[in-house]
Amino acid sequence: MIKAKFAFFFLVASLLLSKSYSKNPWVRGPGEPPNLVHLSHRGLDSIQPRKPVLRRYHTHRNSQSKEKSGAWAEHFVYDGSNQESRNLKEIILQEAGRPFLVGGCMRTPYMMGSSPYPYYTSCAANQFNAIVAEYEHQWDVTEPSRGQFSWGPGDMITDWTANNGMTMRYHAMLWHDALPGWVKQIQKGEDLMSALQDHIKGVCQHNRDKMKIFIVINEPISEDGSRERDYIFTSFHGYDYYSVAFSAARQHCGPDAKLYMNEYGIEYGRGTKFQTFLQLVKTLLHRNVPIDGIGFQGHYSDGKGPSIQELGEAMKKFTDLGLEVMVTELDDGLSQPDDQNIVKNQIQSFVDTIGACLKNPKCKGVWHWAVDDNLSWRTTFDNRQSPTLLDKQCKPKFTSSELESVL
């Protein structure tokens, strides 16, 4: 009992003595064991485990916090003691039998303490081996004024990912829904292409030593799938923005960078949008545009995702062209989260999607578009609930045997 009390007070004392680190906020704190990484940024102190299940402790917020010094907040750590509660990456990697990325999606506000629950980063560190920023790397965030780059929010996620030994993916160099105002005001095609080249050069120069996977163009096909998306980059006749973007990325991100084009609504391997996108990719490859891979976003509803056969065949159409593939933004929002039939269909949809990727040796990983069910864009975008692979207790919604059953 005395030893236990001493250990507790030693931990509390270590946390009270911790300081913010101006150069790199994601560090191991004083006196902490080697399997833990300490986060200290704007007064938020939490412990990031490298091993998985749940034990509770309290940490102190320093005087830089919006809360006064002396306030206490509960945090959670996963220590691996509960063998029934295996984490997501363990479940998937057991079946993969090869290097495979199991990714989550993070936002900086939630990392800094504005989330409605305190173990956001602990959940991410435990469950994933790869991370993508939900919005912090979009053009309107990283270059809000021409030639003036802002990397603070994106770097926070990138640094945390690196210090937790995880792989970072860039999302995205060009997306129609994240263009800064100054880009939309450009009047000449030549100037627009120059702006695109300069932006991608800046992205690569800042990030090429930190990550190797880049979404270069996101969602190039129109909503109805019948044509290329109608926006400023397709409004100037005679300019091939695909070639400009991918060539600039290859030149500045380097020969070992993996350059992706990303799209939704292509997961079923049929329909107008799939055919339009497939033909676009074939055309670009014929023109020697340096595309390395295709991202299947994977946004579903009520368990109505593609079957393992449908997604498998869709992926094969691209891997047969010499490309690699990934699932990049997986979620499945529920209109009735208490309906057990819908929940069952959601789980089947998840294991089918992951299974299709695992069965294709050129599928490099699966990211889902959140950390867990506590925080997801789907709850505000289309009022869908419980959309992720992890429930609100940060526990996987399927088991190893359920995933194994589709393989």
Secondary structure, 3 states (H helix, E strand, C coil): CHHHHHHHHHHHHHHHCCCCCCCCCEECCCCCCCCEEEEEECCEEEEEECCCCEEEEEEECCCCCCCCCCCEEEEEEECCCCCCCCCHHHHHHHHHCCCCEEEEEECHHHHCCCCCCCCHHHHHHHHCCEEEECCCCCHHHHCCECCECCCHHHHHHHHHHHHCCCEEEEEEEEEHHHCCHHHHCCCCHHHHHHHHHHHHHHHHHHHCCCCCEEEEEECCECCCCCCECCCHHHCCCCCCHHHHHHHHHHHHHCCCCEEEEEECCCCCCCHHHHHHHHHHHHHHHHCCCCCCEEEECCEEECCCCCCHHHHHHHHHHHHCCCCEEEEEEEEEEECCCCCHHHHHHHHHHHHHHHHHHHHCCCEEEEEECCCCCCCCCHHHHCCCECCCCECCCCCECCCHHHHHCCC
